[in-house]
């Protein structure tokens, strides 16, 4: 693909209606009209915000696998670390067969008005902030999860995306899995019965998880824009570990809650139709890897879900994760009175359902689900889900939606909901108190006060 191919934005600027000499962009037409007028042969130019490991190892390969068919290109990469910036330019230019411009920050990136969309793969606490930057610059967005680690960030980004009407996808890739769609359909059609309990685990034995010791030793403050890295977090002195190993340190990441739980708790919102928990309690600690981190290596949280005005109806979600023993692996188990759905195997079964003998004492008949398989790939059971087929499908869904101007599988509302759950879990863990959600204020509450940094 050559640079002579017109970008979407250039096409819109040059187009006229019926010889009247009126630019399409001045007509106030909706984005869906742009897509129809543009047709399928006009390139979508993409900028990369953060040439991170996540982008390089998972997002870049899936983008490259779909770009020619859907006519996408990458023309710029922004990173505040000179090493990653140089690597991004070199790697992407080599993969794409043309020069890709490197930018020292997002202000420089968005001065390029040929950028139509961005892929955001920066630090956890920056995602909402960088999303606001992107939609303000009139760009569609693929943003890695977690979406937001504070309700202030979540509310501001939700408002910005909704007002912009830009196409947005958050990186909870289970939403693009056929097996998950089949499970959602089975539950929503009433075939499963009421969800009564959900059990989720994510266990690994990885002392090096989220550690970057070699890079920490090599990096210097002069290599990065530390002030820009902090965005809206409190002022702090340069710390290479907080820069490179941010997932281990609050308030730069909630750790397990944001990195892993968001994937699984997102399916709870999807399958149940509920937007967030009613309450959360949590406990855990740094029991094994005493390396200076402030986020736990072992964690258990219990969430209560159900209608806010009906405390007698609902279900419980139990989530647990540990870094020091991998027994149990990654599991997502949904229970009803009739059996269970195991999303790690993509199977529905009558396991644990009420038999005729068990129901007889109460005059009840057997309630047993059929044994059946769901369609599609199961989610990866290892901690690193970057290479699984769901990421490919999720990236392709975003790219197709950018072309068609349709809502993605994981829109801004899904991102907002998983943010509420992770913030509630984090608040409960850090305060040792029950966290709830104030619908009117859209804030997470502990002990009658708003949870903040």
Secondary structure by P-SEA (a helix, b strand, c coil): cccccccaaaaaaaccccccccccccccccaaaaaaaacccbbbbbbbccccccccccaaaaaaaccccccccccbbbbccaaaaaaaaaaaaaaacbbbbbbcccccccccccccbbbbbccccaaaaaaaaaaaabbbbbccccccccaaaaaaaaaaaaaacccccccccccccaaaaaaaaaaaacccccccbbbbbbbbbcccccccaaaaaccccccccccccccccccccccccccccccccccccccccccccccaaaaaaaaaccccccccccccccccccccccccccbbbbbbbcccccccccbbbbbbbbcccccccbbbbbbccccccccccccccccccccccccccccccbbbbcccccccccccccccccccaaaaaaaaaaaaaaaacccccccaaaaaaaaaaaaaaaaaaaacbbbbbcccccccccccccccc
